[in-house]
Amino acid sequence: MTHAIIRHAIVVTGTDTGIGKTVFAAGLAGALDGFFWKPVQAGIEGATDNQTVARLSGLPEGRILKEAWLLRTPASPHLAAALEGVEINPDLINPPALPRPLVIEGAGGVMVPLNRRRTYLDLFARWNLPTVLCARTRLGTINHTLLSLAALRDRGIPVLGVAFIGDPAPDTESIIAELGRVRVLGRMPRLARLNSLTVPAAFHEGFSMDHFRI
């Protein structure tokens, strides 16, 4: 049986590294019953992001796509690649056409370099896919989030909205929505236990799927 190709992909990026972007992406990919792809993974000690999403999303193994680049060093991709004697060519990184929605996760923030000339922002601009900006709710997030939104919009990248991660911060969320002229998609709390039950439950409680049906 053949299936029509659904060209439905969402990019998940963040304001910084270590903010919970992978957990959010796992929740989104699972809720969409889709695929997950992290094109560039830098750092393989412990669990890779692919392994984390496989554990948290509830998706079958075949829905977690192989990385285009899997680098050993936990560093910016441009440096991790250089330490292995290679250079990432962003022009060769292209989202595959799939029969289900695809969630694509970047690395760190929007300006993380892929090589010494190009950043994730260049890659996102070429793809021109709907993008979710993940932001933590802690002190400092207003500045980081507004700067990231400005960078995305300066390159014409369509922003679906901001997904907050952390404890409730109503004023922070509202001022970002107002000054950033952006939709707040919802908030995922920090979870004491991360597993394939808690993450989908928290995602469905914190977000409306209507925001992600494009």
Z-matrix of the N, CA and C atoms (Angstrom, degrees):
N
C 1 1.460
C 2 1.522 1 109.65
N 3 1.315 2 117.08 1 131.14
C 4 1.459 3 120.67 2 179.16
C 5 1.512 4 110.12 3 -95.93
N 6 1.340 5 114.95 4 153.19
C 7 1.457 6 121.32 5 -179.84
C 8 1.524 7 109.29 6 -122.31
N 9 1.315 8 116.29 7 143.37
C 10 1.459 9 120.00 8 174.07
C 11 1.524 10 109.02 9 -67.83
N 12 1.319 11 116.44 10 145.00
C 13 1.457 12 120.60 11 178.18
C 14 1.522 13 109.10 12 -80.83
N 15 1.335 14 115.46 13 125.89
C 16 1.459 15 120.96 14 176.71
C 17 1.522 16 107.90 15 -98.52
N 18 1.298 17 117.31 16 114.28
C 19 1.464 18 120.56 17 -179.90
C 20 1.526 19 108.33 18 -89.54
N 21 1.287 20 114.95 19 69.88
C 22 1.458 21 122.95 20 -176.42
C 23 1.514 22 107.30 21 -125.39
N 24 1.321 23 116.26 22 105.79
C 25 1.459 24 120.72 23 179.57
C 26 1.520 25 108.84 24 -136.21
N 27 1.319 26 115.74 25 144.18
C 28 1.460 27 122.55 26 178.20
C 29 1.521 28 108.06 27 -126.77
N 30 1.318 29 116.07 28 130.76
C 31 1.458 30 121.77 29 175.71
C 32 1.528 31 108.85 30 -90.13
N 33 1.318 32 115.95 31 135.86
C 34 1.466 33 121.79 32 174.46
C 35 1.519 34 107.67 33 -114.75
N 36 1.331 35 115.97 34 115.50
C 37 1.449 36 121.34 35 176.99
C 38 1.519 37 108.60 36 -123.74
N 39 1.323 38 116.90 37 -178.47
C 40 1.462 39 119.33 38 -176.26
C 41 1.508 40 112.21 39 -145.59
N 42 1.311 41 114.78 40 173.86
C 43 1.457 42 121.23 41 177.43
C 44 1.521 43 111.31 42 -85.54
N 45 1.316 44 117.35 43 -13.37
C 46 1.465 45 121.37 44 -174.08
C 47 1.524 46 107.81 45 -170.03
N 48 1.301 47 115.98 46 179.77
C 49 1.464 48 120.55 47 175.62
C 50 1.528 49 109.88 48 -93.45
N 51 1.319 50 115.82 49 154.41
C 52 1.455 51 120.89 50 175.74
C 53 1.514 52 115.57 51 70.66
N 54 1.331 53 117.44 52 27.79
C 55 1.468 54 119.65 53 -176.97
C 56 1.529 55 112.95 54 -100.82
N 57 1.321 56 117.71 55 -3.61
C 58 1.461 57 120.40 56 -178.63
C 59 1.517 58 113.79 57 104.11
N 60 1.322 59 116.06 58 14.66
C 61 1.466 60 121.41 59 -177.92
C 62 1.527 61 111.83 60 -60.40
N 63 1.332 62 117.44 61 -40.34
C 64 1.460 63 120.54 62 -178.23
C 65 1.522 64 111.30 63 -67.36
N 66 1.320 65 116.93 64 -38.01
C 67 1.467 66 120.30 65 177.39
C 68 1.528 67 110.02 66 -63.85
N 69 1.349 68 116.30 67 -44.71
C 70 1.463 69 119.41 68 176.25
C 71 1.532 70 110.73 69 -60.06
N 72 1.328 71 117.43 70 -45.70
C 73 1.466 72 121.01 71 -179.21
C 74 1.518 73 111.24 72 -61.25
N 75 1.335 74 116.85 73 -37.58
C 76 1.468 75 120.10 74 176.82
C 77 1.520 76 110.37 75 -63.26
N 78 1.342 77 115.92 76 -44.23
C 79 1.461 78 119.54 77 178.30
C 80 1.515 79 112.52 78 -62.23
N 81 1.341 80 116.56 79 -41.89
C 82 1.461 81 120.67 80 -179.31
C 83 1.527 82 111.38 81 -68.08
N 84 1.323 83 117.05 82 -46.63
C 85 1.470 84 119.77 83 -179.51
C 86 1.525 85 110.87 84 -61.21
N 87 1.329 86 116.55 85 -40.12
C 88 1.454 87 119.71 86 178.29
C 89 1.509 88 112.13 87 -67.07
N 90 1.332 89 116.69 88 -42.36
C 91 1.471 90 120.83 89 -179.79
C 92 1.522 91 111.77 90 -64.61
N 93 1.333 92 116.77 91 -33.28
C 94 1.463 93 121.30 92 178.29
C 95 1.532 94 112.15 93 -82.21
N 96 1.355 95 116.15 94 -8.07
C 97 1.462 96 121.30 95 -174.76
C 98 1.526 97 109.36 96 52.04
N 99 1.347 98 114.08 97 46.51
C 100 1.456 99 119.35 98 -173.07
C 101 1.511 100 113.98 99 -115.25
N 102 1.324 101 114.57 100 -145.46
C 103 1.452 102 123.62 101 178.32
C 104 1.522 103 108.95 102 -115.54
N 105 1.331 104 115.80 103 158.88
C 106 1.459 105 121.77 104 174.65
C 107 1.513 106 108.70 105 -126.55
N 108 1.351 107 115.29 106 140.33
C 109 1.461 108 120.48 107 178.80
C 110 1.515 109 109.94 108 -143.92
N 111 1.308 110 116.46 109 123.96
C 112 1.467 111 122.13 110 170.10
C 113 1.517 112 106.35 111 -112.01
N 114 1.332 113 118.74 112 101.79
C 115 1.463 114 120.44 113 -172.57
C 116 1.524 115 113.81 114 -60.00
N 117 1.352 116 116.62 115 -38.77
C 118 1.462 117 120.16 116 -176.55
C 119 1.517 118 109.35 117 -127.29
N 120 1.320 119 116.17 118 118.06
C 121 1.464 120 122.33 119 175.83
C 122 1.520 121 107.85 120 -112.57
N 123 1.326 122 116.51 121 118.31
C 124 1.458 123 121.78 122 177.01
C 125 1.524 124 108.04 123 -112.57
N 126 1.329 125 116.23 124 110.13
C 127 1.451 126 121.84 125 -177.14
C 128 1.516 127 110.33 126 112.44
N 129 1.338 128 116.79 127 119.82
C 130 1.465 129 119.95 128 -177.32
C 131 1.521 130 112.27 129 -123.05
N 132 1.334 131 117.86 130 2.26
C 133 1.464 132 119.37 131 175.87
C 134 1.521 133 109.17 132 -71.90
N 135 1.337 134 116.39 133 139.91
C 136 1.455 135 118.73 134 -174.27
C 137 1.520 136 108.54 135 72.22
N 138 1.308 137 116.48 136 -149.67
C 139 1.466 138 120.85 137 -178.61
C 140 1.519 139 110.53 138 -88.95
N 141 1.332 140 117.03 139 135.19
C 142 1.458 141 119.94 140 170.28
C 143 1.522 142 108.53 141 -74.55
N 144 1.316 143 116.47 142 167.63
C 145 1.466 144 119.00 143 178.53
C 146 1.524 145 111.18 144 -64.90
N 147 1.332 146 117.55 145 -34.29
C 148 1.463 147 119.78 146 174.50
C 149 1.525 148 111.08 147 -58.41
N 150 1.325 149 116.31 148 -45.35
C 151 1.464 150 120.33 149 -179.61
C 152 1.525 151 111.37 150 -66.17
N 153 1.340 152 116.11 151 -37.67
C 154 1.462 153 119.90 152 178.05
C 155 1.524 154 111.12 153 -64.44
N 156 1.327 155 116.56 154 -45.29
C 157 1.469 156 120.08 155 -179.75
C 158 1.524 157 110.13 156 -65.93
N 159 1.311 158 117.62 157 -39.74
C 160 1.470 159 120.09 158 177.51
C 161 1.527 160 110.86 159 -59.47
N 162 1.328 161 116.62 160 -38.31
C 163 1.461 162 120.98 161 -178.45
C 164 1.522 163 112.68 162 -75.05
N 165 1.337 164 117.85 163 -32.87
C 166 1.463 165 120.94 164 -171.22
C 167 1.522 166 114.57 165 -99.46
N 168 1.320 167 117.68 166 -25.24
C 169 1.465 168 120.35 167 -169.91
C 170 1.517 169 114.33 168 -83.24
N 171 1.328 170 116.62 169 -25.72
C 172 1.456 171 119.70 170 -172.80
C 173 1.513 172 113.44 171 81.25
N 174 1.334 173 117.88 172 4.14
C 175 1.461 174 121.11 173 -179.94
C 176 1.525 175 109.99 174 -78.40
N 177 1.328 176 117.21 175 147.96
C 178 1.461 177 119.61 176 175.07
C 179 1.527 178 110.82 177 -66.66
N 180 1.311 179 116.10 178 157.72
C 181 1.468 180 121.94 179 -173.74
C 182 1.524 181 112.53 180 -54.68
N 183 1.305 182 117.84 181 -38.79
C 184 1.457 183 120.79 182 -176.84
C 185 1.516 184 114.75 183 -68.06
N 186 1.334 185 117.38 184 -11.19
C 187 1.471 186 120.25 185 179.44
C 188 1.535 187 112.74 186 -89.73
N 189 1.331 188 116.70 187 -4.63
C 190 1.461 189 120.78 188 177.30
C 191 1.521 190 106.79 189 -99.35
N 192 1.312 191 117.29 190 107.35
C 193 1.455 192 121.09 191 -172.15
C 194 1.523 193 111.75 192 -79.83
N 195 1.312 194 115.76 193 149.53
C 196 1.469 195 122.01 194 179.72
C 197 1.526 196 110.51 195 -66.95
N 198 1.309 197 115.91 196 141.93
C 199 1.454 198 121.28 197 177.68
C 200 1.536 199 110.83 198 -64.22
N 201 1.332 200 115.63 199 146.27
C 202 1.463 201 119.32 200 171.52
C 203 1.525 202 110.12 201 -72.21
N 204 1.335 203 115.60 202 -34.76
C 205 1.462 204 122.08 203 177.92
C 206 1.523 205 108.64 204 -134.91
N 207 1.332 206 115.84 205 124.91
C 208 1.462 207 122.54 206 176.74
C 209 1.525 208 106.88 207 -121.17
N 210 1.341 209 115.43 208 107.02
C 211 1.455 210 122.33 209 -173.13
C 212 1.521 211 110.33 210 -112.22
N 213 1.311 212 117.02 211 145.36
C 214 1.458 213 120.77 212 -172.67
C 215 1.526 214 113.79 213 -74.88
N 216 1.318 215 117.82 214 -39.19
C 217 1.461 216 121.30 215 -168.90
C 218 1.530 217 111.65 216 -81.56
N 219 1.345 218 118.63 217 130.50
C 220 1.470 219 120.95 218 174.79
C 221 1.528 220 110.70 219 -77.31
N 222 1.318 221 115.58 220 85.21
C 223 1.465 222 122.15 221 -175.87
C 224 1.518 223 107.99 222 -152.28
N 225 1.333 224 115.65 223 177.62
C 226 1.456 225 119.25 224 172.71
C 227 1.525 226 108.85 225 -54.99
N 228 1.340 227 118.54 226 139.89
C 229 1.466 228 119.83 227 -176.29
C 230 1.522 229 114.51 228 -53.10
N 231 1.326 230 117.23 229 -37.54
C 232 1.471 231 118.76 230 -178.44
C 233 1.525 232 110.91 231 -62.98
N 234 1.342 233 116.26 232 -38.87
C 235 1.463 234 120.28 233 -179.80
C 236 1.521 235 111.30 234 -76.78
N 237 1.323 236 117.29 235 -42.79
C 238 1.465 237 120.39 236 178.67
C 239 1.525 238 110.41 237 -58.11
N 240 1.337 239 116.68 238 -41.68
C 241 1.467 240 120.46 239 178.53
C 242 1.527 241 110.77 240 -66.10
N 243 1.323 242 117.56 241 -44.19
C 244 1.465 243 120.98 242 -178.39
C 245 1.524 244 110.96 243 -61.26
N 246 1.329 245 116.88 244 -38.11
C 247 1.461 246 120.59 245 179.57
C 248 1.528 247 112.15 246 -65.82
N 249 1.342 248 115.84 247 -22.05
C 250 1.471 249 119.97 248 177.14
C 251 1.531 250 111.95 249 -98.40
N 252 1.342 251 115.92 250 5.39
C 253 1.449 252 120.07 251 176.02
C 254 1.514 253 114.82 252 77.21
N 255 1.343 254 116.49 253 24.32
C 256 1.467 255 120.46 254 179.93
C 257 1.533 256 109.14 255 -130.20
N 258 1.309 257 115.66 256 169.19
C 259 1.464 258 121.15 257 175.16
C 260 1.523 259 109.12 258 -133.12
N 261 1.319 260 116.34 259 132.64
C 262 1.461 261 121.44 260 178.59
C 263 1.519 262 109.31 261 -74.82
N 264 1.316 263 116.73 262 131.71
C 265 1.463 264 122.13 263 174.16
C 266 1.527 265 107.73 264 -105.20
N 267 1.346 266 118.35 265 102.21
C 268 1.468 267 119.92 266 -177.36
C 269 1.525 268 113.72 267 -61.72
N 270 1.334 269 117.74 268 -23.99
C 271 1.463 270 120.44 269 -179.01
C 272 1.520 271 112.36 270 -65.58
N 273 1.327 272 116.51 271 -18.59
C 274 1.463 273 120.60 272 -178.72
C 275 1.526 274 112.36 273 -96.87
N 276 1.339 275 116.63 274 2.13
C 277 1.463 276 120.68 275 179.86
C 278 1.525 277 108.18 276 -100.07
N 279 1.319 278 116.69 277 107.42
C 280 1.458 279 121.86 278 -175.97
C 281 1.523 280 110.81 279 -133.87
N 282 1.326 281 117.85 280 134.58
C 283 1.462 282 120.49 281 178.50
C 284 1.525 283 111.13 282 -62.39
N 285 1.316 284 117.70 283 134.36
C 286 1.463 285 119.88 284 177.61
C 287 1.526 286 111.16 285 -76.57
N 288 1.322 287 116.07 286 153.13
C 289 1.459 288 121.27 287 172.22
C 290 1.518 289 108.30 288 -82.35
N 291 1.326 290 116.28 289 128.48
C 292 1.463 291 121.33 290 -173.06
C 293 1.527 292 110.48 291 -134.29
N 294 1.336 293 117.49 292 159.77
C 295 1.465 294 120.31 293 -179.38
C 296 1.522 295 113.78 294 -80.93
N 297 1.333 296 117.88 295 -1.43
C 298 1.460 297 122.36 296 178.35
C 299 1.521 298 109.08 297 -136.65
N 300 1.332 299 118.06 298 165.39
C 301 1.465 300 120.38 299 179.21
C 302 1.525 301 111.88 300 -58.85
N 303 1.329 302 114.79 301 147.99
C 304 1.459 303 122.30 302 -179.01
C 305 1.526 304 109.55 303 -120.01
N 306 1.321 305 116.26 304 129.69
C 307 1.461 306 122.33 305 172.98
C 308 1.526 307 107.67 306 -104.85
N 309 1.334 308 116.32 307 122.87
C 310 1.459 309 122.15 308 -177.61
C 311 1.522 310 108.68 309 -112.10
N 312 1.313 311 116.46 310 123.74
C 313 1.464 312 120.03 311 -179.25
C 314 1.523 313 111.37 312 -103.94
N 315 1.331 314 115.58 313 129.63
C 316 1.452 315 120.39 314 172.84
C 317 1.525 316 110.49 315 -79.73
N 318 1.332 317 116.03 316 -165.89
C 319 1.468 318 121.39 317 178.66
C 320 1.517 319 108.49 318 -127.08
N 321 1.335 320 116.68 319 125.94
C 322 1.456 321 119.32 320 178.90
C 323 1.519 322 111.76 321 62.95
N 324 1.329 323 116.33 322 -134.85
C 325 1.458 324 121.19 323 -178.21
C 326 1.514 325 112.94 324 -97.05
N 327 1.324 326 115.68 325 -178.90
C 328 1.467 327 120.91 326 -172.18
C 329 1.523 328 112.77 327 -69.79
N 330 1.329 329 118.10 328 -23.12
C 331 1.458 330 120.53 329 -176.38
C 332 1.529 331 113.16 330 -101.85
N 333 1.313 332 117.38 331 14.44
C 334 1.464 333 120.14 332 177.57
C 335 1.531 334 109.09 333 -62.97
N 336 1.345 335 117.94 334 129.25
C 337 1.468 336 119.69 335 -177.89
C 338 1.523 337 113.37 336 -77.71
N 339 1.324 338 115.26 337 139.38
C 340 1.465 339 121.80 338 173.72
C 341 1.529 340 110.92 339 -91.94
N 342 1.306 341 116.08 340 -33.66
C 343 1.465 342 122.14 341 169.00
C 344 1.530 343 106.33 342 -145.89
N 345 1.303 344 118.93 343 -165.96
C 346 1.463 345 119.83 344 -173.61
C 347 1.529 346 112.71 345 -82.40
N 348 1.327 347 116.85 346 4.39
C 349 1.468 348 120.40 347 179.77
C 350 1.525 349 113.14 348 -126.34
N 351 1.314 350 117.79 349 -20.85
C 352 1.462 351 120.38 350 -171.19
C 353 1.519 352 110.57 351 -131.60
N 354 1.329 353 115.70 352 145.45
C 355 1.462 354 122.50 353 179.00
C 356 1.530 355 110.39 354 -116.27
N 357 1.331 356 114.45 355 174.85
C 358 1.464 357 118.56 356 173.74
C 359 1.522 358 110.96 357 -58.34
N 360 1.319 359 117.18 358 -32.95
C 361 1.459 360 120.02 359 -180.00
C 362 1.529 361 110.66 360 -59.30
N 363 1.316 362 117.33 361 -39.17
C 364 1.469 363 120.61 362 176.92
C 365 1.524 364 110.92 363 -63.48
N 366 1.330 365 115.48 364 -40.46
C 367 1.461 366 119.79 365 179.23
C 368 1.527 367 110.90 366 -65.74
N 369 1.326 368 116.87 367 -46.02
C 370 1.464 369 120.83 368 179.94
C 371 1.529 370 111.10 369 -62.59
N 372 1.333 371 116.60 370 -38.61
C 373 1.464 372 119.79 371 -179.96
C 374 1.528 373 111.02 372 -65.01
N 375 1.324 374 116.93 373 -38.37
C 376 1.465 375 119.66 374 178.26
C 377 1.518 376 111.31 375 -67.92
N 378 1.331 377 116.76 376 -40.17
C 379 1.459 378 119.73 377 178.65
C 380 1.527 379 111.72 378 -68.94
N 381 1.334 380 116.94 379 -38.98
C 382 1.472 381 122.39 380 -179.06
C 383 1.530 382 111.81 381 55.23
N 384 1.333 383 116.04 382 45.86
C 385 1.464 384 121.75 383 179.70
C 386 1.523 385 110.73 384 -101.89
N 387 1.332 386 117.37 385 152.81
C 388 1.473 387 120.39 386 175.12
C 389 1.530 388 110.07 387 -54.81
N 390 1.321 389 115.71 388 134.36
C 391 1.457 390 120.87 389 -171.05
C 392 1.522 391 111.46 390 -126.89
N 393 1.322 392 115.78 391 135.44
C 394 1.459 393 122.69 392 173.71
C 395 1.519 394 108.06 393 -104.38
N 396 1.325 395 116.10 394 129.69
C 397 1.455 396 121.49 395 176.53
C 398 1.526 397 108.72 396 -100.45
N 399 1.332 398 116.97 397 116.48
C 400 1.462 399 121.84 398 177.04
C 401 1.526 400 109.04 399 -88.50
N 402 1.336 401 115.71 400 136.41
C 403 1.461 402 121.03 401 -178.83
C 404 1.517 403 109.10 402 -140.93
N 405 1.312 404 117.76 403 138.48
C 406 1.455 405 119.59 404 174.86
C 407 1.522 406 109.26 405 -79.01
N 408 1.307 407 116.11 406 163.87
C 409 1.461 408 120.41 407 -177.48
C 410 1.522 409 112.56 408 -96.05
N 411 1.318 410 118.69 409 3.83
C 412 1.456 411 121.58 410 -176.53
C 413 1.529 412 112.05 411 -77.62
N 414 1.322 413 115.24 412 169.91
C 415 1.454 414 122.62 413 179.44
C 416 1.525 415 111.14 414 -53.98
N 417 1.319 416 116.35 415 134.52
C 418 1.457 417 121.94 416 -179.45
C 419 1.503 418 113.99 417 101.33
N 420 1.327 419 116.65 418 -12.36
C 421 1.466 420 119.19 419 -174.05
C 422 1.524 421 112.88 420 -71.65
N 423 1.337 422 118.41 421 -26.93
C 424 1.468 423 119.65 422 -178.56
C 425 1.518 424 109.99 423 -60.61
N 426 1.321 425 116.37 424 -51.36
C 427 1.458 426 120.90 425 -179.75
C 428 1.521 427 111.49 426 -61.07
N 429 1.340 428 116.90 427 -49.38
C 430 1.462 429 120.73 428 -177.36
C 431 1.527 430 111.64 429 -62.30
N 432 1.326 431 116.10 430 -39.99
C 433 1.463 432 119.88 431 -176.80
C 434 1.520 433 111.24 432 -70.77
N 435 1.336 434 117.07 433 -44.35
C 436 1.463 435 119.72 434 -179.85
C 437 1.528 436 111.48 435 -65.40
N 438 1.326 437 117.21 436 -38.61
C 439 1.469 438 119.81 437 176.79
C 440 1.521 439 111.23 438 -64.59
N 441 1.329 440 116.87 439 -41.10
C 442 1.467 441 120.16 440 179.64
C 443 1.520 442 111.24 441 -65.84
N 444 1.325 443 116.59 442 -41.25
C 445 1.464 444 119.98 443 176.75
C 446 1.526 445 111.09 444 -61.41
N 447 1.330 446 116.27 445 -42.86
C 448 1.466 447 120.01 446 179.84
C 449 1.524 448 110.84 447 -62.24
N 450 1.336 449 116.69 448 -40.74
C 451 1.464 450 120.23 449 179.79
C 452 1.527 451 111.20 450 -65.02
N 453 1.328 452 117.06 451 -43.74
C 454 1.466 453 120.52 452 178.86
C 455 1.523 454 111.15 453 -62.07
N 456 1.306 455 116.32 454 -45.61
C 457 1.470 456 119.69 455 -177.06
C 458 1.520 457 112.37 456 -70.85
N 459 1.319 458 116.49 457 -31.75
C 460 1.463 459 119.73 458 178.13
C 461 1.517 460 111.27 459 -61.38
N 462 1.338 461 115.90 460 -27.03
C 463 1.465 462 120.30 461 178.98
C 464 1.521 463 112.29 462 -98.80
N 465 1.320 464 117.33 463 8.27
C 466 1.463 465 120.92 464 176.51
C 467 1.509 466 114.29 465 73.68
N 468 1.321 467 118.32 466 20.52
C 469 1.465 468 121.80 467 -178.63
C 470 1.524 469 109.64 468 -81.10
N 471 1.328 470 119.20 469 125.76
C 472 1.472 471 121.00 470 -178.27
C 473 1.528 472 111.52 471 -69.44
N 474 1.326 473 116.53 472 122.75
C 475 1.464 474 122.08 473 -177.94
C 476 1.527 475 109.19 474 -101.32
N 477 1.337 476 115.92 475 117.24
C 478 1.468 477 119.71 476 176.63
C 479 1.522 478 111.03 477 -69.38
N 480 1.328 479 116.62 478 -37.14
C 481 1.452 480 120.46 479 -179.46
C 482 1.513 481 110.66 480 157.36
N 483 1.330 482 115.17 481 -174.93
C 484 1.461 483 122.12 482 179.87
C 485 1.523 484 109.27 483 -107.83
N 486 1.322 485 115.73 484 132.36
C 487 1.464 486 122.22 485 173.85
C 488 1.520 487 107.67 486 -107.46
N 489 1.325 488 116.75 487 118.49
C 490 1.456 489 120.46 488 -179.55
C 491 1.520 490 110.38 489 -89.11
N 492 1.324 491 115.00 490 148.19
C 493 1.459 492 121.91 491 179.85
C 494 1.522 493 108.09 492 -133.09
N 495 1.327 494 116.68 493 121.91
C 496 1.455 495 120.34 494 179.24
C 497 1.516 496 112.03 495 134.72
N 498 1.322 497 115.49 496 -164.05
C 499 1.460 498 121.27 497 -179.82
C 500 1.527 499 110.99 498 -71.03
N 501 1.330 500 118.20 499 156.89
C 502 1.465 501 120.41 500 179.08
C 503 1.528 502 111.39 501 -57.47
N 504 1.331 503 115.52 502 138.17
C 505 1.468 504 122.57 503 176.93
C 506 1.522 505 107.37 504 -147.88
N 507 1.332 506 117.59 505 72.64
C 508 1.463 507 121.19 506 -171.61
C 509 1.525 508 114.33 507 -55.78
N 510 1.342 509 117.48 508 -42.20
C 511 1.465 510 117.73 509 -178.43
C 512 1.520 511 111.31 510 -68.63
N 513 1.325 512 116.96 511 -39.15
C 514 1.464 513 120.60 512 177.08
C 515 1.523 514 110.81 513 -60.36
N 516 1.316 515 116.19 514 -45.36
C 517 1.458 516 119.59 515 -179.80
C 518 1.525 517 111.48 516 -64.23
N 519 1.323 518 116.70 517 -40.86
C 520 1.468 519 119.33 518 -176.55
C 521 1.525 520 111.78 519 -71.64
N 522 1.341 521 118.20 520 -38.69
C 523 1.470 522 118.72 521 -178.56
C 524 1.521 523 110.67 522 -70.26
N 525 1.346 524 117.32 523 -33.96
C 526 1.470 525 119.83 524 175.26
C 527 1.523 526 110.20 525 -65.82
N 528 1.332 527 116.36 526 -41.90
C 529 1.467 528 119.92 527 178.33
C 530 1.526 529 110.92 528 -61.48
N 531 1.328 530 116.74 529 -41.87
C 532 1.466 531 120.98 530 -176.91
C 533 1.521 532 112.04 531 -72.81
N 534 1.336 533 116.60 532 -54.57
C 535 1.462 534 119.63 533 -176.92
C 536 1.524 535 111.88 534 -71.85
N 537 1.325 536 115.62 535 -33.12
C 538 1.457 537 119.15 536 -179.34
C 539 1.513 538 113.85 537 -86.92
N 540 1.350 539 116.66 538 -5.48
C 541 1.469 540 121.79 539 -179.03
C 542 1.536 541 109.69 540 47.81
N 543 1.345 542 113.68 541 54.47
C 544 1.457 543 119.46 542 -172.63
C 545 1.523 544 109.45 543 -136.70
N 546 1.305 545 115.51 544 152.56
C 547 1.454 546 121.14 545 177.31
C 548 1.523 547 110.02 546 -82.65
N 549 1.324 548 116.07 547 133.45
C 550 1.459 549 120.73 548 171.11
C 551 1.522 550 107.52 549 -85.31
N 552 1.321 551 116.29 550 117.61
C 553 1.461 552 121.19 551 -176.01
C 554 1.518 553 112.42 552 -78.43
N 555 1.335 554 116.14 553 -26.75
C 556 1.452 555 120.45 554 -178.06
C 557 1.517 556 109.35 555 148.03
N 558 1.319 557 115.10 556 -168.82
C 559 1.467 558 120.00 557 -177.90
C 560 1.523 559 109.75 558 -143.69
N 561 1.323 560 114.55 559 136.15
C 562 1.465 561 121.04 560 173.92
C 563 1.527 562 107.71 561 -108.72
N 564 1.329 563 118.32 562 125.00
C 565 1.456 564 119.55 563 179.61
C 566 1.518 565 111.23 564 -74.01
N 567 1.321 566 115.98 565 160.31
C 568 1.453 567 120.01 566 169.07
C 569 1.526 568 108.08 567 -68.67
N 570 1.302 569 116.98 568 128.94
C 571 1.458 570 121.57 569 -174.82
C 572 1.518 571 110.54 570 -103.63
N 573 1.327 572 115.30 571 132.66
C 574 1.464 573 119.75 572 178.82
C 575 1.526 574 110.83 573 -66.27
N 576 1.323 575 115.85 574 -33.66
C 577 1.462 576 121.02 575 178.52
C 578 1.514 577 109.00 576 -125.64
N 579 1.321 578 115.86 577 127.15
C 580 1.459 579 121.62 578 179.43
C 581 1.519 580 109.06 579 -107.95
N 582 1.336 581 115.70 580 114.58
C 583 1.457 582 119.75 581 176.35
C 584 1.527 583 108.83 582 -155.14
N 585 1.322 584 115.95 583 -178.16
C 586 1.472 585 120.53 584 -174.02
C 587 1.524 586 112.84 585 -74.83
N 588 1.319 587 117.82 586 -0.46
C 589 1.463 588 121.52 587 172.82
C 590 1.526 589 111.34 588 -102.61
N 591 1.340 590 116.65 589 -45.47
C 592 1.467 591 119.33 590 -174.94
C 593 1.526 592 112.49 591 -71.91
N 594 1.333 593 117.53 592 -38.82
C 595 1.470 594 119.70 593 -176.92
C 596 1.532 595 111.69 594 -68.23
N 597 1.335 596 120.70 595 -50.91
C 598 1.469 597 118.88 596 176.32
C 599 1.524 598 112.83 597 -58.84
N 600 1.334 599 118.00 598 -38.61
C 601 1.466 600 120.18 599 179.87
C 602 1.516 601 110.99 600 -64.20
N 603 1.336 602 117.14 601 -44.44
C 604 1.463 603 120.46 602 179.75
C 605 1.518 604 111.39 603 -66.57
N 606 1.331 605 116.80 604 -36.68
C 607 1.466 606 119.57 605 179.13
C 608 1.522 607 110.28 606 -64.50
N 609 1.317 608 117.39 607 -47.37
C 610 1.466 609 120.48 608 -177.97
C 611 1.525 610 111.68 609 -66.67
N 612 1.317 611 117.23 610 -30.39
C 613 1.460 612 119.76 611 177.47
C 614 1.522 613 111.43 612 -74.79
N 615 1.315 614 117.05 613 -32.40
C 616 1.462 615 120.26 614 -173.61
C 617 1.510 616 115.74 615 -93.37
N 618 1.342 617 118.09 616 -17.09
C 619 1.467 618 120.80 617 -172.71
C 620 1.525 619 111.41 618 -135.59
N 621 1.327 620 115.17 619 146.74
C 622 1.459 621 121.54 620 173.04
C 623 1.515 622 108.72 621 -95.53
N 624 1.323 623 117.30 622 129.79
C 625 1.452 624 120.59 623 -179.90
C 626 1.518 625 112.75 624 -66.80
N 627 1.321 626 117.01 625 -16.38
C 628 1.466 627 120.27 626 177.38
C 629 1.526 628 110.95 627 -59.12
N 630 1.349 629 117.34 628 -30.05
C 631 1.457 630 120.64 629 -178.97
C 632 1.526 631 112.84 630 -69.39
N 633 1.321 632 116.76 631 -19.58
C 634 1.461 633 120.35 632 -171.90
C 635 1.525 634 113.25 633 -110.93
N 636 1.312 635 117.42 634 4.52
C 637 1.454 636 120.59 635 178.86
C 638 1.524 637 108.11 636 -95.28
N 639 1.330 638 115.65 637 95.02
C 640 1.463 639 120.79 638 -173.00
C 641 1.530 640 110.73 639 -107.99
